[in-house]
């Protein structure tokens, strides 16, 4: 179970890349292309909320056909 502190945790680009199995370069391209992965920009620093990462993952579920 995720508590409110975990869902508000800000992750670095490298942490998100590791979670999604992507490179940081891919995340940078996604930001440039304005892909569906939400992020926060604090000055020059880019951070992602764990809640947004989970939403992105769940939103890209392709159900199995029966």
Biopython code that builds the backbone (N, CA, C, O; Angstrom):
import numpy as np
from Bio.PDB.StructureBuilder import StructureBuilder

atoms = [
    (1, "UNK", "N", (0.846, -1.182, 0.000)),
    (1, "UNK", "CA", (0.000, 0.000, 0.000)),
    (1, "UNK", "C", (0.884, 1.235, 0.000)),
    (1, "UNK", "O", (1.874, 1.288, 0.729)),
    (2, "UNK", "N", (0.547, 2.201, -0.788)),
    (2, "UNK", "CA", (1.327, 3.434, -0.902)),
    (2, "UNK", "C", (0.713, 4.488, -0.004)),
    (2, "UNK", "O", (-0.490, 4.742, -0.065)),
    (3, "UNK", "N", (1.550, 5.109, 0.842)),
    (3, "UNK", "CA", (1.005, 6.180, 1.666)),
    (3, "UNK", "C", (1.211, 7.511, 0.954)),
    (3, "UNK", "O", (1.886, 7.577, -0.072)),
    (4, "UNK", "N", (0.621, 8.574, 1.509)),
    (4, "UNK", "CA", (0.664, 9.871, 0.829)),
    (4, "UNK", "C", (2.081, 10.410, 0.691)),
    (4, "UNK", "O", (2.366, 11.146, -0.253)),
    (5, "UNK", "N", (2.975, 10.059, 1.612)),
    (5, "UNK", "CA", (4.359, 10.515, 1.516)),
    (5, "UNK", "C", (5.039, 9.904, 0.302)),
    (5, "UNK", "O", (5.779, 10.589, -0.405)),
    (6, "UNK", "N", (4.795, 8.616, 0.054)),
    (6, "UNK", "CA", (5.404, 7.935, -1.094)),
    (6, "UNK", "C", (4.889, 8.504, -2.412)),
    (6, "UNK", "O", (5.662, 8.677, -3.355)),
    (7, "UNK", "N", (3.590, 8.795, -2.486)),
    (7, "UNK", "CA", (3.029, 9.267, -3.747)),
    (7, "UNK", "C", (3.511, 10.668, -4.094)),
    (7, "UNK", "O", (3.484, 11.050, -5.264)),
    (8, "UNK", "N", (3.951, 11.440, -3.109)),
    (8, "UNK", "CA", (4.439, 12.796, -3.352)),
    (8, "UNK", "C", (5.953, 12.840, -3.520)),
    (8, "UNK", "O", (6.519, 13.902, -3.775)),
    (9, "UNK", "N", (6.608, 11.695, -3.380)),
    (9, "UNK", "CA", (8.062, 11.655, -3.486)),
    (9, "UNK", "C", (8.485, 12.044, -4.897)),
    (9, "UNK", "O", (7.921, 11.563, -5.880)),
    (10, "UNK", "N", (9.468, 12.907, -4.984)),
    (10, "UNK", "CA", (9.997, 13.325, -6.285)),
    (10, "UNK", "C", (11.199, 12.466, -6.647)),
    (10, "UNK", "O", (12.131, 12.304, -5.860)),
    (11, "UNK", "N", (11.156, 11.926, -7.845)),
    (11, "UNK", "CA", (12.209, 11.035, -8.329)),
    (11, "UNK", "C", (13.073, 11.748, -9.352)),
    (11, "UNK", "O", (12.608, 12.624, -10.081)),
    (12, "UNK", "N", (14.328, 11.362, -9.392)),
    (12, "UNK", "CA", (15.246, 11.914, -10.385)),
    (12, "UNK", "C", (15.005, 11.243, -11.736)),
    (12, "UNK", "O", (14.330, 10.218, -11.829)),
    (13, "UNK", "N", (15.561, 11.833, -12.752)),
    (13, "UNK", "CA", (15.475, 11.274, -14.097)),
    (13, "UNK", "C", (16.070, 9.866, -14.129)),
    (13, "UNK", "O", (15.506, 8.978, -14.769)),
    (14, "UNK", "N", (17.176, 9.652, -13.464)),
    (14, "UNK", "CA", (17.826, 8.338, -13.450)),
    (14, "UNK", "C", (16.955, 7.309, -12.738)),
    (14, "UNK", "O", (16.858, 6.169, -13.193)),
    (15, "UNK", "N", (16.326, 7.686, -11.637)),
    (15, "UNK", "CA", (15.451, 6.758, -10.922)),
    (15, "UNK", "C", (14.268, 6.330, -11.800)),
    (15, "UNK", "O", (13.894, 5.157, -11.816)),
    (16, "UNK", "N", (13.691, 7.279, -12.523)),
    (16, "UNK", "CA", (12.560, 6.975, -13.401)),
    (16, "UNK", "C", (13.018, 6.112, -14.574)),
    (16, "UNK", "O", (12.328, 5.170, -14.961)),
    (17, "UNK", "N", (14.160, 6.426, -15.126)),
    (17, "UNK", "CA", (14.710, 5.619, -16.219)),
    (17, "UNK", "C", (14.898, 4.172, -15.760)),
    (17, "UNK", "O", (14.588, 3.238, -16.499)),
    (18, "UNK", "N", (15.400, 3.992, -14.555)),
    (18, "UNK", "CA", (15.595, 2.643, -14.012)),
    (18, "UNK", "C", (14.258, 1.928, -13.817)),
    (18, "UNK", "O", (14.134, 0.748, -14.145)),
    (19, "UNK", "N", (13.261, 2.632, -13.289)),
    (19, "UNK", "CA", (11.940, 2.035, -13.062)),
    (19, "UNK", "C", (11.320, 1.585, -14.377)),
    (19, "UNK", "O", (10.771, 0.487, -14.464)),
    (20, "UNK", "N", (11.406, 2.429, -15.398)),
    (20, "UNK", "CA", (10.765, 2.133, -16.675)),
    (20, "UNK", "C", (11.639, 1.314, -17.625)),
    (20, "UNK", "O", (11.169, 0.872, -18.673)),
    (21, "UNK", "N", (12.900, 1.111, -17.266)),
    (21, "UNK", "CA", (13.807, 0.359, -18.133)),
    (21, "UNK", "C", (14.169, 1.138, -19.387)),
    (21, "UNK", "O", (14.345, 0.558, -20.459)),
    (22, "UNK", "N", (14.279, 2.440, -19.250)),
    (22, "UNK", "CA", (14.612, 3.328, -20.363)),
    (22, "UNK", "C", (15.919, 4.047, -20.076)),
    (22, "UNK", "O", (16.464, 3.952, -18.976)),
    (23, "UNK", "N", (16.412, 4.761, -21.064)),
    (23, "UNK", "CA", (17.587, 5.602, -20.838)),
    (23, "UNK", "C", (17.131, 7.008, -20.467)),
    (23, "UNK", "O", (15.996, 7.395, -20.745)),
    (24, "UNK", "N", (18.008, 7.756, -19.847)),
    (24, "UNK", "CA", (17.721, 9.164, -19.536)),
    (24, "UNK", "C", (17.503, 9.944, -20.828)),
    (24, "UNK", "O", (16.692, 10.869, -20.870)),
    (25, "UNK", "N", (18.213, 9.576, -21.860)),
    (25, "UNK", "CA", (18.072, 10.236, -23.161)),
    (25, "UNK", "C", (16.645, 10.077, -23.699)),
    (25, "UNK", "O", (16.088, 11.012, -24.276)),
    (26, "UNK", "N", (16.064, 8.904, -23.510)),
    (26, "UNK", "CA", (14.681, 8.682, -23.943)),
    (26, "UNK", "C", (13.728, 9.589, -23.171)),
    (26, "UNK", "O", (12.831, 10.187, -23.765)),
    (27, "UNK", "N", (13.908, 9.698, -21.861)),
    (27, "UNK", "CA", (13.064, 10.587, -21.064)),
    (27, "UNK", "C", (13.220, 12.035, -21.519)),
    (27, "UNK", "O", (12.246, 12.787, -21.562)),
    (28, "UNK", "N", (14.440, 12.417, -21.857)),
    (28, "UNK", "CA", (14.669, 13.779, -22.349)),
    (28, "UNK", "C", (13.936, 14.007, -23.665)),
    (28, "UNK", "O", (13.351, 15.070, -23.873)),
    (29, "UNK", "N", (13.962, 13.025, -24.544)),
    (29, "UNK", "CA", (13.237, 13.126, -25.822)),
    (29, "UNK", "C", (11.743, 13.220, -25.572)),
    (29, "UNK", "O", (11.056, 14.016, -26.212)),
    (30, "UNK", "N", (11.233, 12.416, -24.652)),
    (30, "UNK", "CA", (9.808, 12.442, -24.335)),
    (30, "UNK", "C", (9.392, 13.821, -23.834)),
    (30, "UNK", "O", (8.324, 14.318, -24.190)),
    (31, "UNK", "N", (10.230, 14.433, -23.013)),
    (31, "UNK", "CA", (9.900, 15.781, -22.523)),
    (31, "UNK", "C", (9.891, 16.769, -23.678)),
    (31, "UNK", "O", (9.004, 17.619, -23.758)),
    (32, "UNK", "N", (10.853, 16.668, -24.560)),
    (32, "UNK", "CA", (10.932, 17.556, -25.713)),
    (32, "UNK", "C", (9.715, 17.390, -26.622)),
    (32, "UNK", "O", (9.167, 18.366, -27.134)),
    (33, "UNK", "N", (9.305, 16.133, -26.812)),
    (33, "UNK", "CA", (8.168, 15.827, -27.670)),
    (33, "UNK", "C", (6.822, 15.934, -26.944)),
    (33, "UNK", "O", (5.764, 15.717, -27.535)),
    (34, "UNK", "N", (6.885, 16.274, -25.650)),
    (34, "UNK", "CA", (5.695, 16.416, -24.807)),
    (34, "UNK", "C", (4.861, 15.141, -24.792)),
    (34, "UNK", "O", (3.647, 15.171, -24.993)),
    (35, "UNK", "N", (5.539, 14.019, -24.548)),
    (35, "UNK", "CA", (4.854, 12.731, -24.408)),
    (35, "UNK", "C", (3.999, 12.753, -23.145)),
    (35, "UNK", "O", (4.009, 13.736, -22.404)),
    (36, "UNK", "N", (3.269, 11.688, -22.902)),
    (36, "UNK", "CA", (2.270, 11.650, -21.841)),
    (36, "UNK", "C", (2.801, 11.472, -20.426)),
    (36, "UNK", "O", (2.001, 11.309, -19.505)),
    (37, "UNK", "N", (4.082, 11.495, -20.214)),
    (37, "UNK", "CA", (4.640, 11.306, -18.880)),
    (37, "UNK", "C", (4.828, 12.662, -18.209)),
    (37, "UNK", "O", (5.682, 13.452, -18.612)),
    (38, "UNK", "N", (4.025, 12.922, -17.183)),
    (38, "UNK", "CA", (4.075, 14.213, -16.481)),
    (38, "UNK", "C", (5.373, 14.347, -15.683)),
    (38, "UNK", "O", (5.913, 13.365, -15.174)),
    (39, "UNK", "N", (5.852, 15.573, -15.587)),
    (39, "UNK", "CA", (7.053, 15.852, -14.798)),
    (39, "UNK", "C", (6.955, 17.258, -14.225)),
    (39, "UNK", "O", (6.113, 18.057, -14.637)),
    (40, "UNK", "N", (7.828, 17.545, -13.272)),
    (40, "UNK", "CA", (7.902, 18.870, -12.660)),
    (40, "UNK", "C", (9.253, 19.477, -12.989)),
    (40, "UNK", "O", (10.271, 18.785, -12.979)),
    (41, "UNK", "N", (9.260, 20.741, -13.274)),
    (41, "UNK", "CA", (10.509, 21.447, -13.529)),
    (41, "UNK", "C", (10.652, 22.506, -12.445)),
    (41, "UNK", "O", (9.841, 23.428, -12.350)),
    (42, "UNK", "N", (11.676, 22.367, -11.641)),
    (42, "UNK", "CA", (11.954, 23.276, -10.540)),
    (42, "UNK", "C", (13.267, 23.961, -10.885)),
    (42, "UNK", "O", (14.345, 23.402, -10.677)),
    (43, "UNK", "N", (13.168, 25.174, -11.412)),
    (43, "UNK", "CA", (14.359, 25.819, -11.955)),
    (43, "UNK", "C", (14.815, 25.017, -13.156)),
    (43, "UNK", "O", (14.057, 24.840, -14.110)),
    (44, "UNK", "N", (16.045, 24.532, -13.121)),
    (44, "UNK", "CA", (16.575, 23.689, -14.198)),
    (44, "UNK", "C", (16.472, 22.205, -13.877)),
    (44, "UNK", "O", (16.836, 21.358, -14.693)),
    (45, "UNK", "N", (15.974, 21.895, -12.682)),
    (45, "UNK", "CA", (15.914, 20.512, -12.221)),
    (45, "UNK", "C", (14.598, 19.880, -12.649)),
    (45, "UNK", "O", (13.535, 20.479, -12.485)),
    (46, "UNK", "N", (14.666, 18.680, -13.192)),
    (46, "UNK", "CA", (13.482, 17.930, -13.592)),
    (46, "UNK", "C", (13.273, 16.802, -12.583)),
    (46, "UNK", "O", (14.202, 16.066, -12.250)),
    (47, "UNK", "N", (12.039, 16.685, -12.105)),
    (47, "UNK", "CA", (11.682, 15.632, -11.164)),
    (47, "UNK", "C", (10.335, 15.042, -11.568)),
    (47, "UNK", "O", (9.511, 15.704, -12.199)),
    (48, "UNK", "N", (10.135, 13.798, -11.194)),
    (48, "UNK", "CA", (8.903, 13.079, -11.492)),
    (48, "UNK", "C", (8.286, 12.602, -10.186)),
    (48, "UNK", "O", (8.998, 12.197, -9.267)),
    (49, "UNK", "N", (6.948, 12.652, -10.103)),
    (49, "UNK", "CA", (6.258, 12.107, -8.936)),
    (49, "UNK", "C", (6.020, 10.622, -9.162)),
    (49, "UNK", "O", (5.667, 10.202, -10.264)),
    (50, "UNK", "N", (6.214, 9.830, -8.112)),
    (50, "UNK", "CA", (5.980, 8.398, -8.184)),
    (50, "UNK", "C", (4.541, 8.122, -8.603)),
    (50, "UNK", "O", (4.289, 7.197, -9.375)),
    (51, "UNK", "N", (3.612, 8.899, -8.113)),
    (51, "UNK", "CA", (2.199, 8.758, -8.470)),
    (51, "UNK", "C", (1.997, 8.919, -9.986)),
    (51, "UNK", "O", (1.229, 8.170, -10.589)),
    (52, "UNK", "N", (2.676, 9.883, -10.596)),
    (52, "UNK", "CA", (2.560, 10.097, -12.040)),
    (52, "UNK", "C", (3.173, 8.948, -12.839)),
    (52, "UNK", "O", (2.669, 8.592, -13.904)),
    (53, "UNK", "N", (4.251, 8.374, -12.331)),
    (53, "UNK", "CA", (4.882, 7.227, -12.995)),
    (53, "UNK", "C", (3.922, 6.042, -12.976)),
    (53, "UNK", "O", (3.741, 5.365, -13.988)),
    (54, "UNK", "N", (3.308, 5.795, -11.820)),
    (54, "UNK", "CA", (2.353, 4.691, -11.708)),
    (54, "UNK", "C", (1.139, 4.917, -12.610)),
    (54, "UNK", "O", (0.646, 3.971, -13.224)),
    (55, "UNK", "N", (0.655, 6.145, -12.698)),
    (55, "UNK", "CA", (-0.461, 6.478, -13.580)),
    (55, "UNK", "C", (-0.082, 6.211, -15.028)),
    (55, "UNK", "O", (-0.876, 5.659, -15.789)),
    (56, "UNK", "N", (1.122, 6.598, -15.409)),
    (56, "UNK", "CA", (1.603, 6.366, -16.774)),
    (56, "UNK", "C", (1.662, 4.864, -17.081)),
    (56, "UNK", "O", (1.208, 4.420, -18.135)),
    (57, "UNK", "N", (2.221, 4.101, -16.158)),
    (57, "UNK", "CA", (2.339, 2.656, -16.352)),
    (57, "UNK", "C", (0.953, 2.031, -16.491)),
    (57, "UNK", "O", (0.713, 1.248, -17.410)),
    (58, "UNK", "N", (0.046, 2.373, -15.586)),
    (58, "UNK", "CA", (-1.305, 1.806, -15.617)),
    (58, "UNK", "C", (-2.081, 2.247, -16.860)),
    (58, "UNK", "O", (-2.909, 1.494, -17.371)),
    (59, "UNK", "N", (-1.822, 3.444, -17.339)),
    (59, "UNK", "CA", (-2.510, 3.949, -18.512)),
    (59, "UNK", "C", (-2.053, 3.327, -19.811)),
    (59, "UNK", "O", (-2.703, 3.490, -20.844)),
    (60, "UNK", "N", (-0.934, 2.614, -19.770)),
    (60, "UNK", "CA", (-0.408, 1.985, -20.978)),
    (60, "UNK", "C", (-0.572, 0.459, -20.962)),
    (60, "UNK", "O", (0.130, -0.264, -21.669)),
    (61, "UNK", "N", (-1.495, 0.002, -20.156)),
    (61, "UNK", "CA", (-1.780, -1.425, -20.090)),
    (61, "UNK", "C", (-2.509, -1.885, -21.358)),
    (61, "UNK", "O", (-3.511, -1.295, -21.761)),
    (62, "UNK", "N", (-2.003, -2.915, -21.955)),
    (62, "UNK", "CA", (-2.665, -3.506, -23.115)),
    (62, "UNK", "C", (-3.230, -4.844, -22.641)),
    (62, "UNK", "O", (-2.474, -5.776, -22.364)),
    (63, "UNK", "N", (-4.561, -4.938, -22.548)),
    (63, "UNK", "CA", (-5.151, -6.165, -22.015)),
    (63, "UNK", "C", (-4.970, -7.345, -22.968)),
    (63, "UNK", "O", (-4.908, -7.180, -24.187)),
    (64, "UNK", "N", (-4.889, -8.529, -22.383)),
    (64, "UNK", "CA", (-4.761, -9.752, -23.176)),
    (64, "UNK", "C", (-6.091, -10.048, -23.850)),
    (64, "UNK", "O", (-7.155, -9.834, -23.268)),
    (65, "UNK", "N", (-6.024, -10.535, -25.065)),
    (65, "UNK", "CA", (-7.237, -10.939, -25.779)),
    (65, "UNK", "C", (-7.599, -12.344, -25.366)),
    (65, "UNK", "O", (-6.733, -13.172, -25.082)),
    (66, "UNK", "N", (-8.896, -12.602, -25.336)),
    (66, "UNK", "CA", (-9.353, -13.954, -24.958)),
    (66, "UNK", "C", (-9.932, -14.642, -26.135)),
    (66, "UNK", "O", (-10.372, -15.787, -26.026)),
]
sb = StructureBuilder()
sb.init_structure("model")
sb.init_model(0)
sb.init_chain("A")
sb.init_seg("    ")
for serial, (resi, resn, name, xyz) in enumerate(atoms, 1):
    if name == "N":
        sb.init_residue(resn, " ", resi, " ")
    sb.init_atom(name, np.array(xyz, "f"), 0.0, 1.0, " ", f" {name:<3s}", serial, name[0])
structure = sb.get_structure()
